[in-house]
Amino acid sequence: MTLERCLNELQSGIGGMKWFPKTKFTQYTGIKGKTPQNLSIDHHQNYVNTHPLLSENGMYLFRLGSGTFSLVESKDILNDYFVEDSIFPQQGDRYVSSASQQDLFSFSIMPKLTENTLLSLGLATGVIQAGLGMDSEDPIPSPSEANGTYKFKVNNPHDDENFDHHGQVEIDTVVFGKMNGKYTLFVIEGKEGKPTTTLAKHKLAYPVMALASEGKIPEYIDIVPVYVRAWHDKKNDSIHFCIAKFSMNCNPRDSPLDLKEIRLSSEPKHLYLKNIFSQ
């Protein structure tokens, strides 16, 4: 158990500390080469399997960039820090796209529809725009995923002083347009495969905080984190998109991120495309 020492220090602390300060994983544990598998945890079951003692004792691990972490006490780790795929409807509604065969040709010859390709396809057909409730379902070119190093504040639920995140953040894709007449930037975290698991809330929120930290998004633009699960059902020749929008209960431009405050902002959608490559 790589972080058992942290737990022991917390439990033996005066009054029983509810959080552990930001710490460099390799320096604290002396373990090299295993930082990502210990800190880059996207699913609840993976967290339970990787850090069983932390999970059993109600301590959640915050990933704070550049190989650093903190621990915070939580009485309900699953609900506080993860989103369950059970939010998505099991049955989908068919979406009929107006995209032409010319628009879709490059997708039709791909040997496998990957996570990035599915997101691009969803934007090219308009199905993601429909799932988001955008005012227009016209095709939108999908920018490539972006990796960068970003600084922002993360709320410590047990102390007035926030944690500093400073490190790499992956941004799958962003979509800009209007929703209910208001300019909105949708920051999308995409996953390939049927909904069967969970997603760490930091995967939704860190990309939003990263983009907002650059100071280039005007105040009149709403920023909305989005979770998209997409998969190709070859048996039924259908491509499915489960889409959920979230609110953060803060202005990410100038406020610290409170991961526990990330909640659904509307009913998730499940839409699918049928026979789009054989029209």
C-alpha positions, 0 to 999 in steps of 0.5 A, a space after each residue: 500500500 503505497 500511501 499507507 504512511 500518509 494514512 498513519 500520519 493522519 490518524 495519529 495526528 492531533 485531533 485526527 487530521 482531515 486532510 494531508 498537505 500537497 506532496 510530491 509522490 516520488 519524494 514522499 514514497 521513494 517509488 519511481 515510475 509508478 506515479 501515473 498509476 497511483 495518481 491518474 485515477 479516472 474511475 471509482 473502482 480503480 481508486 478502490 483497487 489501487 488505494 483500498 486502505 484510503 478508500 476504506 478509511 474515507 480518504 480521497 486523493 486529489 491529483 494536483 499536477 506534476 506528480 503531486 497529490 493531497 488527501 482529503 476526508 470524505 464520508 461518501 467518496 463515490 458521490 462526492 468525487 465521481 459521476 456514475 454512468 447510470 445517469 445515462 438513459 439505457 434506451 436511446 432516441 434515434 437522431 436523423 442527421 442532415 449531413 451528406 455522404 460527402 461529409 461522412 465519407 472520411 469517417 466511413 473508411 476508418 477501420 475503427 471509430 476511436 474516442 476522438 473520431 467518435 467526438 468528431 463524428 458527433 459534431 459533424 452529424 449534429 448529434 452532439 449539438 442536439 444532445 447539448 440542446 444547442 440552438 443550431 445543429 449545424 456541423 462544427 469542426 472539432 479542434 484536436 485534443 490539447 495538452 498543456 500545463 495550467 495553474 488554478 486553485 482547488 478547494 480544500 473542503 477542510 481548510 480555508 487555504 486552497 490547494 494549488 494545481 500546477 501541471 498537465 491537463 488534457 482537453 478532449 475537445 471544445 464546442 462553441 455556440 448558442 444555447 437558449 440564445 446565450 453564448 456557451 462554451 462546452 468543454 467535453 470529456 469524451 470516453 469510448 464504450 458503453 456506459 458501465 463505469 464511473 468518471 472522476 469529477 476532476 476529468 470534467 472540471 480540470 479542463 474547464 479550470 485550465 481554459 478559464 485560467 488563460 484569461 481569454 474567455 469573456 464573462 458573457 460566455 457560459 462555460 459548461 463541462 460535458 461528459 460524452 460516452 460514445 460507441 459503435 454498435 456494429 450488430 445494429 449498425 448504430 452509433 450511440 452518444 450519451 451526453 450529460 451537462 454539468 454545473 460547477 457552482 463557481 466562476 472558473 475564471 476567478 474562483 477555486 474549484 470545489 469538486 463536490 459542487 459539480 452536479 448535473 444541470 439537466 437530464 442526460 441524453 442518449 441519442 443514436 445514429 442509424 445506418 449513416 454510412 449506407 444511405 
